[in-house]
Amino acid sequence: MFGGFIKMTQIPNIKDKIGAAVSYLTLGIWGLIWLLISSRSYFDQKDFIRFHCYQSIFVGLLYMFIPQGFAILFSLIIQILGLIPFLASVTKGLHVAHGILQQGFHYGLLALIVYCVIFSLLGKYTNIPYVSQIANRMLR
């Protein structure tokens, strides 16, 4: 049993492993296509490939929307503080902080994608807090 989540009853073959890895590398696009194409034989698919397809979609959404959300937040804060004339140095500092935070998120999420690719190629399930639980619920 995997961390109280999924019971591995089927051993993934190399095609499933590569399909799971490609779904992470395309930020979930291949996972979505895979799930749509094979929807007719949904229950014949292995839990391994479905789990990684769902999880890659969620990781892809995180990779796209978290940095954009922070960009909007920082933009609003900088514009509001820009209305006050003597806070110009603070807004410059916020630009620098936003750039550092943005790069940190991109590199962190890229490391997460590499982690997921490696584990899927090894035929193992990854455990990402909250994301894995959502993907596991999608399997039921």
N, C-alpha and C positions, 0 to 999 in steps of 0.2 A: 504494500500500500504506500502511496506517495504522500507523505505529510498529511494524511487524513483526507486527501482529495480523491485521487483517481486510482482505481485498481487496474494495474497493468495486466490485462488478460491476453493481449495480443502483442507480439514482438514486431516492431516496425522494420520493414525491409528498407533497402537502400533508396528506393524510389520515394518512400514516405519521408525518409530523413532529408533527402535533397529537396523535396517539395516544401518541407517545413522551413529549411534554411533559406530557400529562395523567397518564401513569403515574408520572412524578416528583412531580407535584403531589399525588397521592393516596398518596404514600409506597409505591408498588409494588402497591397493591391493584388498580388498574386494569390494571397489567401482568400480574398473576396471573390476573385474570379474562380478559384478552385471550388469554393463552397457553392457558387451559383451554377457552375457547369455540372457538378456532381450532385445537385440537389435531388435528382430523381432516385439515385441510389444512396440517399442520405444515411440510412441506418446500416448500409453495408460498409461504410467508410470506417477506418480505424479511428479510435478515440485520439490516438497520438496526432495524426495529421489534422483532425478537426480542432483539437485543443490548441495546437500551434498556429493554425490559421486564425482562429478567434483572437488569440493573444497577440499575434502580429498586427492585426487590425487595430487593437487597442493601443499597442506600442506606437504604431504609425500615427494614430490620432494624437497621442501625447507628444510625439516628436514634432508634429505640425502646430498644435494649438497652444502648448504651454509657452514656448518662446513668443508667439504672437500675442498672447494675453499679457505677458510681462512688457512687451513693447508698447501695447496700448496703455497699460497702467503707467509706465514711466513717462510716456508722451503726455498723458493728462496731467501728471504731477508737475512735469517740467513746464508745461504751458500755464498752469495755474500759478506756479512760483515765478514764472517769467513776467507776470503782471506787476509784481512788486519790484521796483527798480533796484534796490540795494541787495537783492538776492542773486545777482548774476553769477557770483562765484559758486553758489550752492547748485545752480542749474548745471554748471560745467562739471561739478563733482558728480552729479546725478547721471550725466551723460557717460562719464567714465565708469561709474558703478553699473549702469545698464549694460555697457559693452562687456564688462567682465562677467556679469551674471549671465548674459546671453551666451557667451562663449562657454562658460561652465556648464550650462544646460545642454548645449549642443554636444560637447565632448562627453558629458555624463550619459546622455541618451544614446550617443554613438557607442559608448562602451557597453551599455545595456543591450544594444542590438547585437554587438559582437558576442557577448555572453550568451544570448539566446541562440545565435547561429551555431556556436560551438556545442552547446548542450543538445540542440536538435540534431546535429550531425552525429553526436554520440548516441542518439536514440533515447535521451532522457528528457524528462519534463523539467521545465524551469519553474522556479517559485518566485514570482515577483509579487510583493504585497499588493493586495486589492485587485490587481490586474489578473493574476492567476485565479483568484476566487471568482471573478466575473466570468472568465473564460470557462472555468469548471462548471458554473451554473448554466452556461449556454449549451453544454453537452447533454444536459438532462432533458 
